[in-house]
Amino acid sequence: MKINLLLILIPVILPASSFSQTIERPNFALKSHETLEIKKIETTSSSANFYMSVENRATGGYFCADRNTFIIYPGGERVRLISSSGIPVCPDTYKFRLTGEKLDFILTFPPLKPGTEWIDLVEDCQEYCYSFYRVIIDGGINAQIEDAYSPAERGEPSLALDRFIKMARETGSDNMGFGGLLYLNIIKLAEEAGNKKVASEWYSRLVSSEIPDLEHFIEHLNAQGIKY
């Protein structure tokens, strides 16, 4: 007797939440606006939502979301903002009523590429533009950075310095991704710990490195009076 086996393929439908990831207060290397914060990033299969907050420090202050705001990937690909929520689109503006007032808003982009460790968030406009360089979107790397920096929050900058140096050496001192973030932390922690020798050594390494946007990192240090 011949038996015919009927193979029934049942599609598995996964809820959108199974593709989602939330990164709370991601680490970053540099930002241009003192009070602008990335509170969290929610990534799904359909979008990447950046939950932002900005505090007004000026009388008559205002803020808006420029359409020419981009996620920039490590390879240089630029992905434009899709929409914003809770904030007007320039040239319309949100006018703050008080100094110290905070505005929360959301920027929505296309979904992030799987496996991406970091991105830049850049507003491309005429004036008062904001930028975040080396926003870490990899959960494991964020955890390593937080673990490395935790001793400094307890008043132990030398221990934090050792951890960042170890991390930099393990990833390669000229890491083309988030190397700038590691350099900045090493140099600043060495300064805080009074270790001018280490600060000078890693400043020289930074200057001679091939890290993208190198000039921004050097300008940042020089603006804080750190130059060797």
N, C-alpha and C positions, 0 to 999 in steps of 0.2 A: 504494500500500500504506500503510495506516494503522499507525503504530507507537505502541503504548501504553507509556508510560514509567512504571515503578513506582518511586515514591520511598520508599525505606526510611529511616525515622528511627531512628537508633541513639542511645539515651540515653548521654550522657557522664557517667560517675560519677567524681567527683573525690574523692580521699582526704581525710579530715577534716583532715589536716595542711596541705592547701593553703589552708584558711581560718584557719590559726592565725597568731598573732603573739606574740612574746615581747618584753617591755619589761624590760630589766635595770635595776634600781635607779632607778625613775622619780623625776624631780624632783617636789618638792611645796613648798608655801609654809609651812605650819605643821603641827606635830603636838603632841599633848598629853603623850605618854609619851616620856621622854628616850631610853630604850634600845630602844623598839619600832621595827622597820625593815620596810619593804617590799623584800624582796630582788629579786623580779621579779613580773611579771604575765603570765600566759599566757592569751590569748584564743583561743577556737575558736568554731565555729558553734553549739556546744551549751552552753558555759559560760565563765566568767571565773574563773580561779584565781589568788588572791593568795598568794604564798609569803612568809610572814612569819617574823620572828625577834625574840625578846625576851630581854634579859639581866637576870638577877636582881641587884638591888643591896641587898636588905634581908635581914636574918636572919628566917627564917620566911616568906619571900615566897611568893606563890601567884599563879596566873593561870588564866583560863578564857575561853571564847568565849561571849558572850551571844547568844541567838537573835535578839535585836533589834539586829542589826548590819546596816547599810544602805549601799548605794551610793546617793549622791544626785547626780542629773544637774544640769547647769546650769539647767534649767528648774524644778528643785525636785522632780522625780519621785523617789520613794524605792523602791529595789528591795531586798528582804530577802535575807539570807544563806540559802542552800539547805542547806549542810552544812559541817562542818569536819573536818579530819584532823590527828591528832597532838596534839590539845588537847581536854580535857574541855569539855562544855557546862555552863555555869552552871545550877544552883548547885554542881555538882561542880567540883573545882579540881585543877590540877596543883600539887603542893607542891614547891618547889625544895629541893634538898638542900644546896646551897652558894651563897654569894654569888659572883657571876661566872658562874654556870651559865647556859647559853643553851638556849632552847626554840625549835625550829623547828616550824612548823605551816602548814597550808593552809586558806584560807577560799574556799569556792566559791559563786559567784553565777550568776545567769542570764547569757547572753552579753551583752556590751556592745553598745550601739547603734552602728552604723557611723557614722563621721564625728565621733564625740565626741572633743573635745580634752582635756577634763579631767573629773574627778569628785571628790567628797568621799567619804571612807570614815569612817563615824561609828557608834560603838557607843552605843546609846540605853539606858542602864541607870541604876541608882540611885546608884552611887558608883564612883570610880576608873575611869570610862569613858575610852576612848581615842578619838582622832579624828585624821584627816589631812585637811587642807584643800588643795584645788587640786592633786590628784595628776595630773600630766601624763601622758596616755596616748597622745598623738600623738608618733610617733617624730621627726618633723621639728622640732617645737617643743622636745622634749627635747634634740636635737642642738644647736639654737641656744643654749639655756640653758647647756649644758655648754661650748660654744665661748666664750660670753661670760664664763663664770666662770673658765676655765682660766688666764688671766693672774694672778688672785688666788692661785691655788695655787702660782704661781712667785714670789710676793712682789711682784706688780705690781697692787695694788688700783686704782690710778688708771686703768690701761688697761681693766681689767674694768669699772670704773664707766662709762667712755665707751661700752663695748659694750652695757651694759644700758640706758643712756639712749637710745642709737640704737634698740635693740630696742623700748623703750617708746614712742618717738615713731613708729616705723613701724607699731605695732599700735594706737596711740591711747592717750594717757596715762590715759584712763578706761576702758580695755578691761574689759568686764564679765566676762571669763573668768578669765584668769590674771594680770590686772593687779596684784593684790595681791602676787603672787610677785615681779613686777618691781619694784614700789615698795619692798618689803622689802630686796631685794638692792641697789638703788640707795642707799637710806638707810644701810644697814649699811656698804657699801663706801665711801661718802663719809665716814662716821665713821672708818673704818679708815685712809683716805687723809688724814685731817685736814682735809677740805674741809667745814667747818661750813656754809658758805653753800649749797652744793648739798644737803647733808643737810637743812637747814632748809627750802629751797625744795620739795623733794620730800615732806617730811613734811607741809607745808601742803597740797600737792596731794592727798596721801593722805587727810588729814582732811576735805577738802572734796569728795572723790570720792563716787560712788554704788556703790562696789564692794560686793557682797554680803558679809555677815559682817564688815563694816568694823571693828566693835568688837574682834574677835579680833586683827586685825592691829595696831591701836593698843595694845591691852593687851600684846601681845608685845613691842613696841618699848619701851613704858614700863617693863616688867619688867626690861629690859636697861639701864635708865637713859637711854634715848633719848626725849627729849621737847622739843618746841619750841613 
